[in-house]
Amino acid sequence: MNIMLLTIEDFRWLLTPMISIATPNQIRAARGLLGWSQSELAANARVHPQTVSFVEREDGPRYFPSRVKIQECLENAGILFIAESDGIGDGVRFRKMASERLIDASDKGQATS
């Protein structure tokens, strides 16, 4: 019989507010937008490289905590995950950084909040 010991980190996702969880295809696409290899994503997300490979192939509860960790890493790198809505598929894109929004607003003579 195999016994698996779990830590609070394994259940951290239960303690966070409900968020839209990226699909394997979205994670793969986000990594591509950043030009990162699986190894680079693993290093930045602090997970094993094989975990990235599994998360990009499988959609299920087995790797859910790792998927959340990887998604947070990609979001911190400037990726925005877009949930499916109105019959239009889900996707990913770059999120504009605050500094870029300030530059755009100053070019147009607008104030930002």
Phi and psi in radians as a Rosetta constraint file:
Dihedral C 1 N 2 CA 2 C 2 CIRCULARHARMONIC -1.608 0.35
Dihedral N 2 CA 2 C 2 N 3 CIRCULARHARMONIC 2.310 0.35
Dihedral C 2 N 3 CA 3 C 3 CIRCULARHARMONIC -2.024 0.35
Dihedral N 3 CA 3 C 3 N 4 CIRCULARHARMONIC 2.202 0.35
Dihedral C 3 N 4 CA 4 C 4 CIRCULARHARMONIC -1.903 0.35
Dihedral N 4 CA 4 C 4 N 5 CIRCULARHARMONIC 2.205 0.35
Dihedral C 4 N 5 CA 5 C 5 CIRCULARHARMONIC -1.553 0.35
Dihedral N 5 CA 5 C 5 N 6 CIRCULARHARMONIC 2.288 0.35
Dihedral C 5 N 6 CA 6 C 6 CIRCULARHARMONIC -1.941 0.35
Dihedral N 6 CA 6 C 6 N 7 CIRCULARHARMONIC 2.602 0.35
Dihedral C 6 N 7 CA 7 C 7 CIRCULARHARMONIC -2.030 0.35
Dihedral N 7 CA 7 C 7 N 8 CIRCULARHARMONIC 3.038 0.35
Dihedral C 7 N 8 CA 8 C 8 CIRCULARHARMONIC -1.049 0.35
Dihedral N 8 CA 8 C 8 N 9 CIRCULARHARMONIC -0.533 0.35
Dihedral C 8 N 9 CA 9 C 9 CIRCULARHARMONIC -1.058 0.35
Dihedral N 9 CA 9 C 9 N 10 CIRCULARHARMONIC -0.550 0.35
Dihedral C 9 N 10 CA 10 C 10 CIRCULARHARMONIC -1.184 0.35
Dihedral N 10 CA 10 C 10 N 11 CIRCULARHARMONIC -0.341 0.35
Dihedral C 10 N 11 CA 11 C 11 CIRCULARHARMONIC -2.072 0.35
Dihedral N 11 CA 11 C 11 N 12 CIRCULARHARMONIC 0.199 0.35
Dihedral C 11 N 12 CA 12 C 12 CIRCULARHARMONIC -0.974 0.35
Dihedral N 12 CA 12 C 12 N 13 CIRCULARHARMONIC -0.648 0.35
Dihedral C 12 N 13 CA 13 C 13 CIRCULARHARMONIC -1.089 0.35
Dihedral N 13 CA 13 C 13 N 14 CIRCULARHARMONIC -0.435 0.35
Dihedral C 13 N 14 CA 14 C 14 CIRCULARHARMONIC -1.250 0.35
Dihedral N 14 CA 14 C 14 N 15 CIRCULARHARMONIC -0.447 0.35
Dihedral C 14 N 15 CA 15 C 15 CIRCULARHARMONIC -1.550 0.35
Dihedral N 15 CA 15 C 15 N 16 CIRCULARHARMONIC -0.154 0.35
Dihedral C 15 N 16 CA 16 C 16 CIRCULARHARMONIC -1.626 0.35
Dihedral N 16 CA 16 C 16 N 17 CIRCULARHARMONIC 2.746 0.35
Dihedral C 16 N 17 CA 17 C 17 CIRCULARHARMONIC -1.076 0.35
Dihedral N 17 CA 17 C 17 N 18 CIRCULARHARMONIC 2.778 0.35
Dihedral C 17 N 18 CA 18 C 18 CIRCULARHARMONIC -1.056 0.35
Dihedral N 18 CA 18 C 18 N 19 CIRCULARHARMONIC 2.207 0.35
Dihedral C 18 N 19 CA 19 C 19 CIRCULARHARMONIC -2.263 0.35
Dihedral N 19 CA 19 C 19 N 20 CIRCULARHARMONIC 2.775 0.35
Dihedral C 19 N 20 CA 20 C 20 CIRCULARHARMONIC -1.374 0.35
Dihedral N 20 CA 20 C 20 N 21 CIRCULARHARMONIC 2.177 0.35
Dihedral C 20 N 21 CA 21 C 21 CIRCULARHARMONIC -1.647 0.35
Dihedral N 21 CA 21 C 21 N 22 CIRCULARHARMONIC 2.267 0.35
Dihedral C 21 N 22 CA 22 C 22 CIRCULARHARMONIC -1.139 0.35
Dihedral N 22 CA 22 C 22 N 23 CIRCULARHARMONIC 2.552 0.35
Dihedral C 22 N 23 CA 23 C 23 CIRCULARHARMONIC -1.448 0.35
Dihedral N 23 CA 23 C 23 N 24 CIRCULARHARMONIC 2.878 0.35
Dihedral C 23 N 24 CA 24 C 24 CIRCULARHARMONIC -0.969 0.35
Dihedral N 24 CA 24 C 24 N 25 CIRCULARHARMONIC -0.718 0.35
Dihedral C 24 N 25 CA 25 C 25 CIRCULARHARMONIC -1.129 0.35
Dihedral N 25 CA 25 C 25 N 26 CIRCULARHARMONIC -0.669 0.35
Dihedral C 25 N 26 CA 26 C 26 CIRCULARHARMONIC -1.150 0.35
Dihedral N 26 CA 26 C 26 N 27 CIRCULARHARMONIC -0.705 0.35
Dihedral C 26 N 27 CA 27 C 27 CIRCULARHARMONIC -1.125 0.35
Dihedral N 27 CA 27 C 27 N 28 CIRCULARHARMONIC -0.761 0.35
Dihedral C 27 N 28 CA 28 C 28 CIRCULARHARMONIC -1.085 0.35
Dihedral N 28 CA 28 C 28 N 29 CIRCULARHARMONIC -0.766 0.35
Dihedral C 28 N 29 CA 29 C 29 CIRCULARHARMONIC -1.139 0.35
Dihedral N 29 CA 29 C 29 N 30 CIRCULARHARMONIC -0.716 0.35
Dihedral C 29 N 30 CA 30 C 30 CIRCULARHARMONIC -1.099 0.35
Dihedral N 30 CA 30 C 30 N 31 CIRCULARHARMONIC -0.737 0.35
Dihedral C 30 N 31 CA 31 C 31 CIRCULARHARMONIC -1.073 0.35
Dihedral N 31 CA 31 C 31 N 32 CIRCULARHARMONIC -0.691 0.35
Dihedral C 31 N 32 CA 32 C 32 CIRCULARHARMONIC -1.129 0.35
Dihedral N 32 CA 32 C 32 N 33 CIRCULARHARMONIC -0.715 0.35
Dihedral C 32 N 33 CA 33 C 33 CIRCULARHARMONIC -1.048 0.35
Dihedral N 33 CA 33 C 33 N 34 CIRCULARHARMONIC -0.656 0.35
Dihedral C 33 N 34 CA 34 C 34 CIRCULARHARMONIC -1.415 0.35
Dihedral N 34 CA 34 C 34 N 35 CIRCULARHARMONIC -0.235 0.35
Dihedral C 34 N 35 CA 35 C 35 CIRCULARHARMONIC 1.282 0.35
Dihedral N 35 CA 35 C 35 N 36 CIRCULARHARMONIC 0.447 0.35
Dihedral C 35 N 36 CA 36 C 36 CIRCULARHARMONIC -1.631 0.35
Dihedral N 36 CA 36 C 36 N 37 CIRCULARHARMONIC 2.503 0.35
Dihedral C 36 N 37 CA 37 C 37 CIRCULARHARMONIC -1.390 0.35
Dihedral N 37 CA 37 C 37 N 38 CIRCULARHARMONIC 2.969 0.35
Dihedral C 37 N 38 CA 38 C 38 CIRCULARHARMONIC -1.066 0.35
Dihedral N 38 CA 38 C 38 N 39 CIRCULARHARMONIC -0.662 0.35
Dihedral C 38 N 39 CA 39 C 39 CIRCULARHARMONIC -1.132 0.35
Dihedral N 39 CA 39 C 39 N 40 CIRCULARHARMONIC -0.710 0.35
Dihedral C 39 N 40 CA 40 C 40 CIRCULARHARMONIC -1.146 0.35
Dihedral N 40 CA 40 C 40 N 41 CIRCULARHARMONIC -0.733 0.35
Dihedral C 40 N 41 CA 41 C 41 CIRCULARHARMONIC -1.099 0.35
Dihedral N 41 CA 41 C 41 N 42 CIRCULARHARMONIC -0.757 0.35
Dihedral C 41 N 42 CA 42 C 42 CIRCULARHARMONIC -1.030 0.35
Dihedral N 42 CA 42 C 42 N 43 CIRCULARHARMONIC -0.780 0.35
Dihedral C 42 N 43 CA 43 C 43 CIRCULARHARMONIC -1.119 0.35
Dihedral N 43 CA 43 C 43 N 44 CIRCULARHARMONIC -0.766 0.35
Dihedral C 43 N 44 CA 44 C 44 CIRCULARHARMONIC -1.212 0.35
Dihedral N 44 CA 44 C 44 N 45 CIRCULARHARMONIC -0.593 0.35
Dihedral C 44 N 45 CA 45 C 45 CIRCULARHARMONIC -1.552 0.35
Dihedral N 45 CA 45 C 45 N 46 CIRCULARHARMONIC -0.136 0.35
Dihedral C 45 N 46 CA 46 C 46 CIRCULARHARMONIC 1.051 0.35
Dihedral N 46 CA 46 C 46 N 47 CIRCULARHARMONIC 0.855 0.35
Dihedral C 46 N 47 CA 47 C 47 CIRCULARHARMONIC -2.264 0.35
Dihedral N 47 CA 47 C 47 N 48 CIRCULARHARMONIC 2.919 0.35
Dihedral C 47 N 48 CA 48 C 48 CIRCULARHARMONIC -1.256 0.35
Dihedral N 48 CA 48 C 48 N 49 CIRCULARHARMONIC 2.486 0.35
Dihedral C 48 N 49 CA 49 C 49 CIRCULARHARMONIC -0.963 0.35
Dihedral N 49 CA 49 C 49 N 50 CIRCULARHARMONIC -0.619 0.35
Dihedral C 49 N 50 CA 50 C 50 CIRCULARHARMONIC -1.148 0.35
Dihedral N 50 CA 50 C 50 N 51 CIRCULARHARMONIC -0.528 0.35
Dihedral C 50 N 51 CA 51 C 51 CIRCULARHARMONIC -1.113 0.35
Dihedral N 51 CA 51 C 51 N 52 CIRCULARHARMONIC -0.732 0.35
Dihedral C 51 N 52 CA 52 C 52 CIRCULARHARMONIC -1.041 0.35
Dihedral N 52 CA 52 C 52 N 53 CIRCULARHARMONIC -0.778 0.35
Dihedral C 52 N 53 CA 53 C 53 CIRCULARHARMONIC -1.033 0.35
Dihedral N 53 CA 53 C 53 N 54 CIRCULARHARMONIC -0.795 0.35
Dihedral C 53 N 54 CA 54 C 54 CIRCULARHARMONIC -1.116 0.35
Dihedral N 54 CA 54 C 54 N 55 CIRCULARHARMONIC -0.790 0.35
Dihedral C 54 N 55 CA 55 C 55 CIRCULARHARMONIC -1.111 0.35
Dihedral N 55 CA 55 C 55 N 56 CIRCULARHARMONIC -0.608 0.35
Dihedral C 55 N 56 CA 56 C 56 CIRCULARHARMONIC -1.312 0.35
Dihedral N 56 CA 56 C 56 N 57 CIRCULARHARMONIC -0.240 0.35
Dihedral C 56 N 57 CA 57 C 57 CIRCULARHARMONIC -1.834 0.35
Dihedral N 57 CA 57 C 57 N 58 CIRCULARHARMONIC -0.552 0.35
Dihedral C 57 N 58 CA 58 C 58 CIRCULARHARMONIC -2.019 0.35
Dihedral N 58 CA 58 C 58 N 59 CIRCULARHARMONIC 2.417 0.35
Dihedral C 58 N 59 CA 59 C 59 CIRCULARHARMONIC -2.047 0.35
Dihedral N 59 CA 59 C 59 N 60 CIRCULARHARMONIC 1.791 0.35
Dihedral C 59 N 60 CA 60 C 60 CIRCULARHARMONIC -3.058 0.35
Dihedral N 60 CA 60 C 60 N 61 CIRCULARHARMONIC 3.080 0.35
Dihedral C 60 N 61 CA 61 C 61 CIRCULARHARMONIC -1.254 0.35
Dihedral N 61 CA 61 C 61 N 62 CIRCULARHARMONIC -0.302 0.35
Dihedral C 61 N 62 CA 62 C 62 CIRCULARHARMONIC -0.994 0.35
Dihedral N 62 CA 62 C 62 N 63 CIRCULARHARMONIC -0.718 0.35
Dihedral C 62 N 63 CA 63 C 63 CIRCULARHARMONIC -1.932 0.35
Dihedral N 63 CA 63 C 63 N 64 CIRCULARHARMONIC 0.386 0.35
Dihedral C 63 N 64 CA 64 C 64 CIRCULARHARMONIC -1.002 0.35
Dihedral N 64 CA 64 C 64 N 65 CIRCULARHARMONIC -0.867 0.35
Dihedral C 64 N 65 CA 65 C 65 CIRCULARHARMONIC -1.040 0.35
Dihedral N 65 CA 65 C 65 N 66 CIRCULARHARMONIC -0.663 0.35
Dihedral C 65 N 66 CA 66 C 66 CIRCULARHARMONIC -1.206 0.35
Dihedral N 66 CA 66 C 66 N 67 CIRCULARHARMONIC -0.666 0.35
Dihedral C 66 N 67 CA 67 C 67 CIRCULARHARMONIC -1.061 0.35
Dihedral N 67 CA 67 C 67 N 68 CIRCULARHARMONIC -0.731 0.35
Dihedral C 67 N 68 CA 68 C 68 CIRCULARHARMONIC -1.107 0.35
Dihedral N 68 CA 68 C 68 N 69 CIRCULARHARMONIC -0.776 0.35
Dihedral C 68 N 69 CA 69 C 69 CIRCULARHARMONIC -1.079 0.35
Dihedral N 69 CA 69 C 69 N 70 CIRCULARHARMONIC -0.764 0.35
Dihedral C 69 N 70 CA 70 C 70 CIRCULARHARMONIC -1.161 0.35
Dihedral N 70 CA 70 C 70 N 71 CIRCULARHARMONIC -0.744 0.35
Dihedral C 70 N 71 CA 71 C 71 CIRCULARHARMONIC -1.078 0.35
Dihedral N 71 CA 71 C 71 N 72 CIRCULARHARMONIC -0.772 0.35
Dihedral C 71 N 72 CA 72 C 72 CIRCULARHARMONIC -1.047 0.35
Dihedral N 72 CA 72 C 72 N 73 CIRCULARHARMONIC -0.706 0.35
Dihedral C 72 N 73 CA 73 C 73 CIRCULARHARMONIC -1.080 0.35
Dihedral N 73 CA 73 C 73 N 74 CIRCULARHARMONIC -0.814 0.35
Dihedral C 73 N 74 CA 74 C 74 CIRCULARHARMONIC -1.143 0.35
Dihedral N 74 CA 74 C 74 N 75 CIRCULARHARMONIC -0.690 0.35
Dihedral C 74 N 75 CA 75 C 75 CIRCULARHARMONIC -1.121 0.35
Dihedral N 75 CA 75 C 75 N 76 CIRCULARHARMONIC -0.696 0.35
Dihedral C 75 N 76 CA 76 C 76 CIRCULARHARMONIC -1.156 0.35
Dihedral N 76 CA 76 C 76 N 77 CIRCULARHARMONIC -0.396 0.35
Dihedral C 76 N 77 CA 77 C 77 CIRCULARHARMONIC -1.519 0.35
Dihedral N 77 CA 77 C 77 N 78 CIRCULARHARMONIC 0.010 0.35
Dihedral C 77 N 78 CA 78 C 78 CIRCULARHARMONIC 1.868 0.35
Dihedral N 78 CA 78 C 78 N 79 CIRCULARHARMONIC 0.239 0.35
Dihedral C 78 N 79 CA 79 C 79 CIRCULARHARMONIC -1.665 0.35
Dihedral N 79 CA 79 C 79 N 80 CIRCULARHARMONIC 2.445 0.35
Dihedral C 79 N 80 CA 80 C 80 CIRCULARHARMONIC -1.996 0.35
Dihedral N 80 CA 80 C 80 N 81 CIRCULARHARMONIC 2.173 0.35
Dihedral C 80 N 81 CA 81 C 81 CIRCULARHARMONIC -1.596 0.35
Dihedral N 81 CA 81 C 81 N 82 CIRCULARHARMONIC 2.269 0.35
Dihedral C 81 N 82 CA 82 C 82 CIRCULARHARMONIC -1.912 0.35
Dihedral N 82 CA 82 C 82 N 83 CIRCULARHARMONIC 2.091 0.35
Dihedral C 82 N 83 CA 83 C 83 CIRCULARHARMONIC -1.333 0.35
Dihedral N 83 CA 83 C 83 N 84 CIRCULARHARMONIC 2.663 0.35
Dihedral C 83 N 84 CA 84 C 84 CIRCULARHARMONIC -1.110 0.35
Dihedral N 84 CA 84 C 84 N 85 CIRCULARHARMONIC 2.357 0.35
Dihedral C 84 N 85 CA 85 C 85 CIRCULARHARMONIC -2.666 0.35
Dihedral N 85 CA 85 C 85 N 86 CIRCULARHARMONIC 2.600 0.35
Dihedral C 85 N 86 CA 86 C 86 CIRCULARHARMONIC 0.908 0.35
Dihedral N 86 CA 86 C 86 N 87 CIRCULARHARMONIC 0.622 0.35
Dihedral C 86 N 87 CA 87 C 87 CIRCULARHARMONIC 1.333 0.35
Dihedral N 87 CA 87 C 87 N 88 CIRCULARHARMONIC 0.027 0.35
Dihedral C 87 N 88 CA 88 C 88 CIRCULARHARMONIC -1.661 0.35
Dihedral N 88 CA 88 C 88 N 89 CIRCULARHARMONIC 2.369 0.35
Dihedral C 88 N 89 CA 89 C 89 CIRCULARHARMONIC -1.106 0.35
Dihedral N 89 CA 89 C 89 N 90 CIRCULARHARMONIC 2.853 0.35
Dihedral C 89 N 90 CA 90 C 90 CIRCULARHARMONIC -1.291 0.35
Dihedral N 90 CA 90 C 90 N 91 CIRCULARHARMONIC 2.928 0.35
Dihedral C 90 N 91 CA 91 C 91 CIRCULARHARMONIC -2.922 0.35
Dihedral N 91 CA 91 C 91 N 92 CIRCULARHARMONIC -2.982 0.35
Dihedral C 91 N 92 CA 92 C 92 CIRCULARHARMONIC -2.476 0.35
Dihedral N 92 CA 92 C 92 N 93 CIRCULARHARMONIC 2.688 0.35
Dihedral C 92 N 93 CA 93 C 93 CIRCULARHARMONIC -2.752 0.35
Dihedral N 93 CA 93 C 93 N 94 CIRCULARHARMONIC 2.936 0.35
Dihedral C 93 N 94 CA 94 C 94 CIRCULARHARMONIC -1.273 0.35
Dihedral N 94 CA 94 C 94 N 95 CIRCULARHARMONIC 2.460 0.35
Dihedral C 94 N 95 CA 95 C 95 CIRCULARHARMONIC -1.645 0.35
Dihedral N 95 CA 95 C 95 N 96 CIRCULARHARMONIC 2.373 0.35
Dihedral C 95 N 96 CA 96 C 96 CIRCULARHARMONIC -1.215 0.35
Dihedral N 96 CA 96 C 96 N 97 CIRCULARHARMONIC 2.354 0.35
Dihedral C 96 N 97 CA 97 C 97 CIRCULARHARMONIC -1.375 0.35
Dihedral N 97 CA 97 C 97 N 98 CIRCULARHARMONIC 2.740 0.35
Dihedral C 97 N 98 CA 98 C 98 CIRCULARHARMONIC -0.983 0.35
Dihedral N 98 CA 98 C 98 N 99 CIRCULARHARMONIC -0.707 0.35
Dihedral C 98 N 99 CA 99 C 99 CIRCULARHARMONIC -1.088 0.35
Dihedral N 99 CA 99 C 99 N 100 CIRCULARHARMONIC -0.633 0.35
Dihedral C 99 N 100 CA 100 C 100 CIRCULARHARMONIC -1.214 0.35
Dihedral N 100 CA 100 C 100 N 101 CIRCULARHARMONIC -0.642 0.35
Dihedral C 100 N 101 CA 101 C 101 CIRCULARHARMONIC -1.131 0.35
Dihedral N 101 CA 101 C 101 N 102 CIRCULARHARMONIC -0.676 0.35
Dihedral C 101 N 102 CA 102 C 102 CIRCULARHARMONIC -1.140 0.35
Dihedral N 102 CA 102 C 102 N 103 CIRCULARHARMONIC -0.715 0.35
Dihedral C 102 N 103 CA 103 C 103 CIRCULARHARMONIC -1.131 0.35
Dihedral N 103 CA 103 C 103 N 104 CIRCULARHARMONIC -0.791 0.35
Dihedral C 103 N 104 CA 104 C 104 CIRCULARHARMONIC -1.045 0.35
Dihedral N 104 CA 104 C 104 N 105 CIRCULARHARMONIC -0.755 0.35
Dihedral C 104 N 105 CA 105 C 105 CIRCULARHARMONIC -1.173 0.35
Dihedral N 105 CA 105 C 105 N 106 CIRCULARHARMONIC -0.693 0.35
Dihedral C 105 N 106 CA 106 C 106 CIRCULARHARMONIC -1.195 0.35
Dihedral N 106 CA 106 C 106 N 107 CIRCULARHARMONIC -0.559 0.35
Dihedral C 106 N 107 CA 107 C 107 CIRCULARHARMONIC -1.122 0.35
Dihedral N 107 CA 107 C 107 N 108 CIRCULARHARMONIC -0.535 0.35
Dihedral C 107 N 108 CA 108 C 108 CIRCULARHARMONIC -1.717 0.35
Dihedral N 108 CA 108 C 108 N 109 CIRCULARHARMONIC 0.035 0.35
Dihedral C 108 N 109 CA 109 C 109 CIRCULARHARMONIC 1.244 0.35
Dihedral N 109 CA 109 C 109 N 110 CIRCULARHARMONIC 0.448 0.35
Dihedral C 109 N 110 CA 110 C 110 CIRCULARHARMONIC -1.832 0.35
Dihedral N 110 CA 110 C 110 N 111 CIRCULARHARMONIC 2.640 0.35
Dihedral C 110 N 111 CA 111 C 111 CIRCULARHARMONIC -1.561 0.35
Dihedral N 111 CA 111 C 111 N 112 CIRCULARHARMONIC 2.594 0.35
Dihedral C 111 N 112 CA 112 C 112 CIRCULARHARMONIC -2.010 0.35
Dihedral N 112 CA 112 C 112 N 113 CIRCULARHARMONIC 2.716 0.35
